[in-house]
Amino acid sequence: MSDTPPAGLAGAIKKTLNELATTFTAFLNAPRALWGVNIPYVFEGLVYFGLLTVLGKYCSENILLSDVHSGWVYGGVTGGITFAMLLFGGISDKIGVRVSLALSLAVMMLGYVLIAFSGMLALGSGMGSAMFFVMAGGLLLIIVAYGLYMPAAYAGVKRYTNPQTAAIGYAVIYGLMNLGAFLSGFISSGTRRAFASKFPPNGLAAVFWIYAGIMLFSTVLTLLLITRKIDARAVERVARETRQMNTAEENRAADAKAAAPEKKRTQRIPLLPFLCWIALSLAALALVILYRLGRVSLPAFLVYALLVFAVLGALWEFLRQRPDHPFRDGRFVFFIFILIPVQTLFAHNWLTIPYYLDRAFAGTGVSRNFEVFSNLNPILIFVLSPLIAALTARSNVYKMMIAGTFVMALPTFLLALGPNVYLFLLFILVMSVGEAMWQPRFLQWVAEIAPEGKTGLYMGIGQFPWFLTKMLTSLYSGYVIARYCPKPELGLPMRTGSMWLMYAFIAMVSPIALVLARNWMAKGMTRKA
């Protein structure tokens, strides 16, 4: 009998199961301090995605904000977290992983307490009410806490893993986050229905109290699992294991450097016209939105446009003095920004889908349990990512990006046929397959195109378009929801098919552009057999 594993799908499944078993075993055998990072991360994923799922409903029904303003609140939260990580990410290096994790979780708890209080006290309603400002204060605490928590969590994985187990450590933390996101739907929907009469009008204040309790538990658990003694023991163990690998690692690195082909000069495109095009597009979008809302006049917009070009001029001067900056790399700039259209589907997971399920399916089990249906994607990603990675391990990176973005964008057209639970489930399944195909490959492509010694810089800047995606999508999503998927009690017509058709065409821009640019993008790229 041959020991060679079967080829094809059966071999891929077997390989995937073996890798999952290895990952789980490594997690069990890891230093106890790593458990103090990973286990609370499940609860953090549960609470964070739970908040995103119900925040729009809370703003709309409890605070009585318009759908447009609710979308802006979403943008402030999600974009604010990304920005906060830039501001506070370095603090964890100064105060340590243990203190950073416990402190940030405790601040998150206070944030959820404020949000819960905002729904219980007679503080008025609307954008200018005390109720809104109490909620906003709680959200601000959560934003600041995440600015510290996320970098500290990944720093903890790095601190408590050696070079051989680091990849497994990051894979585990990503998987546990998705698992927590999936569980949030069941906790939220059950709590909301059980306490609707005690916490009117919909029981969401009780959900936030549950989340505050979970954060308190996570804070205590972190302090118990990562004591100073446990931290010191884990660091000593990792250092010892790393020293044992150093000689072999240095030899492999030297061999790889000797065998690596000479890196060609990166082809560049004129950057200033490209940036001007982006600025004009964003300015036009802002003008249309604000004009439709009656919030801006043409003279005010001209002033805004002049400010945009002033900022662009400063940016151009900054880049002109730094010829090796990633934004001077034409392929890199094109690639990360052209993914924004398809990435809007990620943002619609919390900006649009919870509203859609709650309103378009009003009176059905889907509406009563919209949190569960809104969080099916994370559990699918948790299952599909390792399987698809094994099946496509030898595929060309750029071709996988094209195929993955096509597969992710195309099923959006299913929702254009109208509200149907089976079409929605098919959409979520196919979209998740597409996400699992291209999202991991994005980071791989960025790493491959990065010049020697600049991988970290490219990886960090590669996340900037995701920040733009969250901010831009939140600007118009509320307006679209109010127009095409209004509250049922208003008696206005539902036109969700038109809404999703528009979003489908937006998402398709990415794969089509990737196809059109494939010959230019392929030049200089590393192709793996």
N, C-alpha and C positions, 0 to 999 in steps of 0.2 A: 504494500500500500504506500502511495506517495504522501508525503507530508505537505505537498504544495497546496495552498488553499484554493478553493474553487474560484474560477474567474467570473466576471460579470456581476450581476446584482447580488447573487448569493455570497460571493466573495467580499463584496463591498459591505454587505450587512454584517458578515462575520467580523470583518476588520473593524467596523464601527463599534460593534458590541465589545470587542476586545479592548478598543481604545477607551470606551466608556468605563469598562471594568477597571482598567489601569488608572484612569482618572479618579474613580471613586476610591480605589485602594490607596493611591497617593494622598488623597484628601484625609483618609482615616489615619495614615501614618505620618502626616505632616506635624510640625511642632504645634503644640496646643495653642500658641499665640495666634496661629493662622486661623484656627477655629473662631477666635475672638473677632477676626475680621469678616470671615465668611458667613457665619450664622446670623449675626445682626444684619448682614447685607440682604438676607432673604426678607427680613421684616422691613428694611428700608425700601426694597423694591415693591413690597406689598403696599406700603403706605404712600409712596410717591406716585405710583401709577393709579392707586385708588383715588388719590387727590385729583389727578388729572382727569379721571373718568367722571367725577361728580362735580367738579368745580364749576363747570358751565351751568349745570342745573341749579346749583346753589346760588350762583350770581343771578340767574334768571328768575327763580321762583322765591328765593328767600330775601336777597338784597333788592330784587326788582330792578335789575339793570336791563338795558336793552341787549339784544343779541350782539350788536356791534360792540358795545362796551365790554360785554363778557369776553369777546374775542380778544380785546385789548388786554384784559386782565391775564388771559392765558399767555399772550405774548410777553407781558411783563414778567411772569413767573418763569417760563421756560427759557426765554432769552436772558433774563436776569441771572439765572443759575449759571449759564455758560459764562456770562461776564464776571460773576462773582468768583468763579474758579480762577480767572485771570488775576483778580485782585488779591485773593486770600490763599491761593494754592501754595505759596511759599511759606506760609505760617506753620504748616505741619512740620516742615523741616526744622523749625526753631523750637517748637514746644513738644515735639515727639508724637509718634503715631497714637499711643494710648490716650494721651490727654486730648489730642485733636478729635479722635473718634468719639470719646465719651462727651466732650464738650459740645460738639456739633449735634449729637443725638439729643442731648438735653435741651439745646436751643430749639431744635425741631419740635420737641415735646411742648415747649412754651408756645411756639407758633400755632400748633394745633389747638392748644387750650384757648388762645385768643379767638381763633376762627370759630370754635364751638360756642364760646361766650357770645360772639356776635350774632348768633342765631337764636339766642335765648333771652336776651335783654331787649326791652322796648326802646330801641335806639333810632327809630325811624327807618326809612328805606330810600333807595336811590343812590346815585353817584355821590352826592354831597352829604350824605347822612353820616351820623356817628357810627352806625352799623357797618357801613362800607369802610370807614377808616379803621375800625377795630379789626375787621377782616384783613384789610390791607396791611396793618401792622403785623398780624400773624403771618401773612404770606411773606413779608419782608424778612422776618426772623428765619423763616424756612429757606429763603433764597440765600441769605448770608451763611446759614448753617451748611447748606450744600456746597457753597464755595470753599468751605474747609473740609467737609466730609469726603467728597469724591476724591480729591488728590490724596488725602490721608489714607483712604482705603486702598488705593493702588500702590501708594508708598508702603503700606503694610504688607501687601502681597510681595513686593520686591524685597522687603526687609526679612521676611520669614520664608523665602524660598531661595534655593541655590540656582545657578545657571541651568542646571539640568531639569529642574522641576518648575521653573518660572512660567513656562508656557502652560503647563497644567494648572498652575495657580490662577492665572488670568482666565483660563477657560472655565474653571469652576465658579469663579466669582461672577462671570457673565451669565452662566447658566442659572445660578441661584437667583440672580436678579430677575430673570424671566420667569422663574418658578414663582417667586413672590408676587410678580405682577398678575399672573394667572389666578393665584389664590385670592387676590384682593376683590375680584368680582363677586365671589361667594360671600365673603364677609360683609361687603358693602350692601349688597342687595338684601341679605337676610336681616341685617341690623336696621336698615332703612324701613323695611316693611313692619318689623316688630315694634318699632318705636315711633311710628308715624303719628299716633295720637298723643303721645307724651311730648314729642318734639315737633310741633306743627311748623310748616304745613306738610312736610314730607319725610321727617325723621333723619335728615342729613346731619343735624347737629349731633345726634347720637353717634353717627359714623365718625365724626371728627373726634368725639370723646374717646371712642375705641382706638383711633389712630394715636391720640395722645398717650393712652395707656400702653400701647405697643412700643412707642418710642421710649417711655419710661423704663419698660422692661428691657429694651435693647441697651439702654444706657447702663443699667445695673449689670446686665450680662457681659457687656464689654469690659467693665471694670473687674469682674470676677475672672474672666477668661484671659485677660491680659494684665496680670499684675507685674510689678517691676521685676520680681524674681523670674517669672515665666518669660518675660520679654528678654531679659539678659541671657537666660538659658537657651532660648530660641536663636538669638543672634550668635551666640557662641557656637551652637551646633551648625548653623548655616555657614559661618566663617570656616569651621573645620572642614565641612564637606566641600566648600569652594576651594580651599587650599589643596585638597586632594585632587581636584579636577584641573588645577591651574596649568600644570605641565602639559597635559594632553590638549587642553584648550589652546594654549599658546602655539603648540605645534600645528594644530589644525588651522589656526588663523594665519600662520606664516605660509602654510601650503596654499591656502585659499588666495592669499594676497599675491603669491608668486604666479598662480595659475590664472588670475583674473585678467581679462583683456583690458587694454588701455581705454579709459573712458573717453568717448568722443565729446567734442564741444557741443553743448545743448543748443539746438536751433531755437532762435527767439523770434518773436513777432513784435511789432510795434505795440508797446503797452498803453501809451496815452490814449490813442483812439479807442482801444478796447475798454478802458476804464470810463472814458467819456460816454460810450454807448451804454454801459451799465448805469451810470449816473442819470442819463437822460431817461432811460427806461424806468428806473425807480422814481424819478421825479414825476414822470407822466402818470405812473400808477398812483402815486400819492395825490396828485392833482385830481384825478378822476374820482378817487374815493372821497376826498375832502369836499370836492365840488358837489358830488351827489348828496353829501350830508349837509351842504350849505354852510361849511365851516371855513371856507377860504375864498378869497377873491383873486383875480388875476394879478394885481400888483403884489399881493402877499406871496403868491407863488413865484413871481419873478425874483423877489428877494431871497426866497428859499433856494431857487436855482443858482443864484449868484454865490450863496454860501456853500452849496455843494461843489461848485467849480473851484472855490477858494480852497476847500479841503482837498480836492483832487490835485490842485497845484502843489500844495504842501506835500501830499503823498508822492507825487511825481518827483519832487526835489529830493525827498527822503530816499526813494528807490534809485534815483540817478547816482547818488553817492554810494550806493551799495550794489555793485554789479552782480554779486553772487547771491543776492536775496532770492528766495523761491518765487516771488512774484515777478521776477525778471525772466523766468522760465516759461516760455509760451505754452508748451504742452501741458505743463502742470497747472497753469492758470486756467486754461480752457477746460481741462478735465474736471477740476474740482467745482468750477462754477456751472458747467453744463449738467451736473447731476442735481442741481437745485430743483428743476421741474419734477423729477421722479421722487425726490426726497419730500416733496409736499405731501405725498401719500402717508409718510410717517407722521407728519404733523396732524393730518386729518384723523389719525387714530384717536386723538383726544379733542381736536378742535371741531370735528364734524360728526364722527360716527356716534358718540353718545347721544347727541341731539337727534340724529337721524333715527336711531333705534327707539329712543324714547317717544318721539313724536310721530314718525311715519308708521310705526307699529302700535300706536296707542290702543289700549284696551286688550292687548294680547300678552301672552307670556313673555314674548321678546321684550316688550316695553317694561313689564314688571321686573324683569331681570336684565336690564340693559347693561349693567356693569359686567355680568358674566359674559355676554356676547361681545362686549367691547374689548375684552381681554383674552380672546381666543388666540390672537396672534402670538403672544409671548410663549405659550405652551407649545405651539406649533414650531416656533423657532428653536425652542429648547430640544425638540425631538428631531427636527429636520436638518439642522445645521451640521451635526457630525456625519449624518448619512450622506448628504449632498457633498460635503467636503471629501468624503472617501470616494464617491462616484466620479468626482471631477478633479481629483488631485493632479492629474496629468494634463488637464486642459489648459490652453493658452489663456492667460489672464485677461487680455483685452476682449477676446471673444466671449469669455464668460461674463464680462461686464455688459456687453451688448445683449447677450441672451438673457441674463438675469434682469436687466432693466426692462426689456420687452415683456418678459413673463410677469413682472411685477405690475407694469402699467396696463397691459391689455385687459385683465379681468375687470378693471374699473368700468368698462363698457357694459358689463353685465348689469350693474346697478342702474344704468341708464334706461333699462327696460321697466323700471318701477319697483316699488317695495315688494320684495318676495324673500322670505326667510331662507329658502333653499339657494336662491341666487346669491344672497349675502354670504352664506356659509361657503359656497363655492368660490366666491370672490376672496374671502379671507384665506382659504386654503391655497389657491393659486398664487395670490399675492405673497403669501408667506414663503412659498417655494421660490419665487423670484428673489425675494429679499435674502433668503439663505444662499442663493446662487451668487449674488453680486456683492453684498455688503462686506463679507470677509475679504473678498478679492480687492476691494477698494484700498484697504490698508496695505495689502500685498503690493499693489501697483505703485502706490506712493513710495513704499520702501524701495522698490526696484528702480524707480526713476530718480530717486534722490542721489546727489553726488556723494562721494566718499566723505564720511564724517558729518553729514548734514541730515541724516535720517530723522533724528528727533525733531529738528526744526521743521522739516517738511511734514511730519506727522502732526505736529501741533497746528501749523497753519492750515493743514488739510481739513481741520474741523471748523474753520471760520465760516464756510458756506452753510454749514448746518445751523450756526447761529443766525445767519441771514434768513435761512429758510423758515425758522420758527418765528422770527420777527415779522417777515413779510406776509407769511400765510395768515398770521393772527390779525393783520390789518384788514383783510378783506373777508375772512371766513365768517365773521359775525354778520356782516351785511348780507352775504350770500344765504346764510341760514335763515335770517329774518325774511328774505325775499322768496326763497324756494322751499323752505321747510319751517313754516311759522308754527307757533303754538296752536294746538287743535282748538282751544277754546276761543281763539280769535275768529274762527270760521272762514279763514282765507284758504284759497286753493293750495294744495300740495303739488309742487313741481320738482320733486326730488330727482326725477329722471334727467331733466335739463341740467340740474346742478352737477350730477355725477358725469354727465356727458362732457361738460365743460372741464371738469377736473381730469377726465380721461385724456382729453386732447392736450392739456397742460403736461401731464405726466409723460405722454408719448414724445414730447420734444426731446427728452434725454436720449432714449435709444436711437431715434432717427438721426440726431446730431452725431452720436457716437459712430453710427454706420457711415455717415458722409465723411467723417474725419478719420476713418480707420487707416488709410494709407499714410497720412501725415503722422498720426499718433504712433503707428507701428515702427517708424524709423527710430533706431537706437534703443528700442525696447528689448529686454532680455526675454528670449523664448525658452521655456523649459520643456525638455523632452518628456 
